[in-house]
């Protein structure tokens, strides 16, 4: 799936600073002003220190990251126990409820070449609080040279009580819902929504997931139709077929395929982008917010297929490739 650049959610989060030695105010703007913090005191949790071997390397200069006016600087500590890059960062939640943040990092050489990627989730940051963490990017192709860095490539945040999960403790609903990494080809996109019954009761599904598309500010995105079935978008994506009543027993899984095109026609219409989708597996259940990064272009529509039983071992149902090649397993 296409990687979105760092955008408004960073401003919403009031996010981040990676430091090698010392700290800089994470809320500082380029003009020296500060964004007000959220309600309540700010506390900084202890971060795991970077490897001691890193201290012999000079931090790189702060690298500004565009984020709605915030200067979210990055400095890096390199080396460590084997080829690795290490950095500390902090996250401040300016929302009125706990948020869970997922941050993507890229280790870069001194010349700006991407060396390796990693992702870290900071769960359930209370409103008005700041937490500090350490990220380590392992398996670099050789020891990083002085002047290399760690770049923040994407930040997404969702309400903590709507955070998706593919493993871990079972939610009160008895089901886990998450989106896989999807597949893309020639402007056609497909993502599977995956449901696992981790509870003790049978979960009954009949029809399509209920979806709400959300913009960078987690506001409903207008002007986009949500179609039942994917045939109006493309055939052979796995979003086809008629809905059937399903009884998903404890330990069993189901999936539904979300499909769209990112076509942009000439004209005055602005391309639509919905980083977030609020998913309800069926009416009356608690929602889950996933981040499929819907780059809808000017098409004004997405298609969602019906729930289908996932009969594959381990729950990685094979979805037809959007390029027409043999199916690719979901994650």
N, C-alpha and C positions, 0 to 999 in steps of 0.2 A: 504494500500500500504506500502511497506517497507520503513522505514525511513533511508535516506542516512545520512552518517556522515558528519561532517563539512569538506569541502574539498576546492579545489582551489578557488571557488568564494569568499572565505573570503580573500585570498591573493589579488585577483582582486579588491575587495572592499576596501582593506586596513583596515579591519573592526575590531574592536570593543573592548570595554572595559566596564565592569560593575563595578561600584564603589559604595562603601558605604560612605566613607569619603575621600575626596581628589580624585585625578585622576592620571592615569598613561598614558603615551603616547600610543595611540592605535596602532601606527605604529611600536612600538619597537619590535625588534627580541630578541631571547634568548641570542644572543651574545652582546646585547647592541647597535647594529647598528640600523639605522632607514631607512625605505623605503622612497624614495622621494615622496612628495605629488603631487597631480595632479596640473594642471595649475590653476593659480589664487590664491587669498587669501583664507585662511581657516577661516570660521566663525562658531561659535558654538551657536546653538539656545538654548534658555533656556529650560530645562527639567522640567516637573512637579515634585515638590519635593516629596520624599517618605513620607508616613504618619509620623506625628510627634511622634507617639507612638513607631516607630521603633528605635528611637535614643537610647533607653536603651539597645539594643542588640549589642554585639560586632560583627563587620564584620567577615566573614569567611576569611581564608587565600586565596589569589589568586589561582585559579585553572587553570593551563595551558590547552589550547585547541589546538590540532594539526590543523594547517592551513597553510600548505606549508611554514613552517619556522617561521611564525608569532606567537608571544606569545600573544594570545588574552585572557587576564586574566579576571577572574570573582570573584568579591567579592559581598557580599549580605547583605542587611538589612532585617531582618525578623520581624515578628509580625505586628502590625498595628491595624486597626479597625476590630478585628476578626482574625481568622486563615488566615494568608496570608504571602507571601514572596515578597519582593520588591527589585528592583535593578535598577540602572541607567546604561545606555550603550550609546555608541556613534558610529556613522557610518561615515566613510569618503569615499567619492566617488573619486576614482583615474581614472575613465573612462573619455573619452572626451565628453560625453553627459550625460544628467540627467539619473539617474538610480533609480529604485524602489526596495527596499530590503524587503524580508520577512524572519523573524528570529523566529525560534522555541526555546522555553525555557522549561526546566524541573526543577521544585523545588525538591530538594533532602534533605533527612534527614542527620544528622551528619554521619550516617553509609553509606551513599550513596544510600539509598533506594529512588526510584522515588515516589514522592507524588502526583504531578499534573503537567499537561502540559498546555502551552498556546502559542499563536503565535501573533506576532505583525508585521505589515507592516509599513515601513517608505517610504513614497511616494516621488518621484521626488526630490531626493537629487542632487543639481546642481554639475557639475564637479568641483573638487578641493575644495569642501566645506565639513564641518563636522557638523553634527547635533547630538544633545544629547536628549535622551528620557528616560522615566521611564517605567519599566514593573512591573506589580503587578500580582502575581499568587494567585488567590482566591481559596476558597473552599478546603483548605488543611484539611486532616483528623486529626484535633487537632492542637494546637499551635506548630509551628516549634521550635525545640530545638536549643540552641546556638550551632554553628558549622555547621548548615545546610547551604545550598547554592542554587544558581540558575545556572544551567548548560545550555550552548548553545548547542543544539543538531543538528541544521541544519540552514544554511544560504543560501538563493538563491537571486540572483539579475537579473533583466531584464531591458532593456531600458524602460524609463518611458513612451515613446510614444507607446510601444508595451505591456504595462502591461495589463493583463486580468482583467475583472470586471464582477461581477455577480449582482451588484447593483450600485447605485449612478448615477451621471450625464451621459447622453447618449453621446457616442463618436460621432465625426463628421461623421463617417461611417453610423450611425443610427442603428448599431447592437452591442450588447455585446457578447463576446465569453469568456468562461472560461472552465476549466477542473474540473470534480468532483473528489471526493476522491478515486473513483475506488474500485475494489474488487480483491481479490487474493485467490487462493487455489491450492495447489499441483503444484506450479511452473507456473500456468497460471494466467495472469494478464489481466484486462480489465478496461479501463477508458473511460468515456463518455465526448466528446467535446460538449458543450452546447452553443447554439446560441439563443439570444433573440432579436427580432426586437423592439427596443426602440424608433425608429424614427417615421416619418410621412408617409413614402412611403413603398410600398410592396417590400420585398426583395425576389428575385427569385434565387433558388438553383436548380442545376441539376447535380448530380454526387457526387463526393467525395471531402472532404476537401483536400487542397494542404498542404503537410507537409514537413518540413525540420528538420531533427534530428540534435541536437547540443550537443557538449560535455561540460565539465566543464568550458572551456574557451569561450563558445558561438561560437565555430568553427564547421563547418559542419562535421558530423560524417560519415566517409566512410565505405564501406563494409557491409552495411545493406540495404536490399531491402524493399521497401514499397509496399506491395501487396494491390490490391483493393479487399476488401472482407476479411472475417476472416476465411473462411472454411478451408484454408490450415493450419491455426494455430489450430483451434478447432471449433466445431459446437455449436450452441445454446448460443453464447455469445452476440447476438444482432448486430454483425458486418456482418450479412449475408443479402441476398436480393439484388434485382436489383435496381439501382438508378432510381428514378422517379422525374419528374419536380415538384418542390414545389413552391408555392406562400406563403411566410411567411408574413402575414399582421401585421401592427402595434399591438404590444401586444402579438403576437404569438411567438412560440418557435420551435426550431428544435434541433436534436442531431445526432451525429455520434459516433460510438464506435471504439476505438483503442484497439487492442488486441495483446498480445505477450506472449512468454514463456521465462523464465529465465534459461533454461537448459544449463548446462555447461558440454560439452563432454571432455573426457580425451584427452590430446594432448597439442600442443604448442600454440594454439590460445588463445589470451587474451580475457576475457569476455568483451563485449561491454556495455557501460553505457552512456545513453543520458539523462541527467537531464532535458534538455530543448527541447521543440518542437515549432518551428515557424509554426503557422497555418494561412492559408489564406482560408477563407470560400469559395471563388470562385476566378477565375482569375481577376486580376486588383484591388482587394480591399486591404486595409492596413492590414498588418499582426498583429497577436497577439502572444506573446510568453508565453506558459504555461509550467508548471514544473511537468510532470507526472512521472518523475524519472524512465525512461525506463531501467530496468536491463535486457538487452537482452541476456546475457550469450554469448554462442558461436553459437546461432541459426542463426544469420545473417539476420533476417527478422522480420517485424511487419506487421500487417494487419489493414487496416482502412475500416470501413463500409461506406455505402452511407449516405447522409443526409436523415433523416426521420422526419416527422412532429411529434411534441410532443403534444399529445392531452390530456395529463393528467392535472387536475387542479393544478395550481401553477407551472407547467413546470417541475415536477420531474418525468420524464418518467421512467417506470420500465424497467430495463435491466435484462435479464436472469442472474442468478448467475453463476459465472464461475465454481462452484462446482456441478452444475446441480440441485441445490435446487431451490425453487421458487424465482422469481425475487426480486431484491433489488432495492429500489428507489435510484436514483441519487440525488446528493445534488445541 
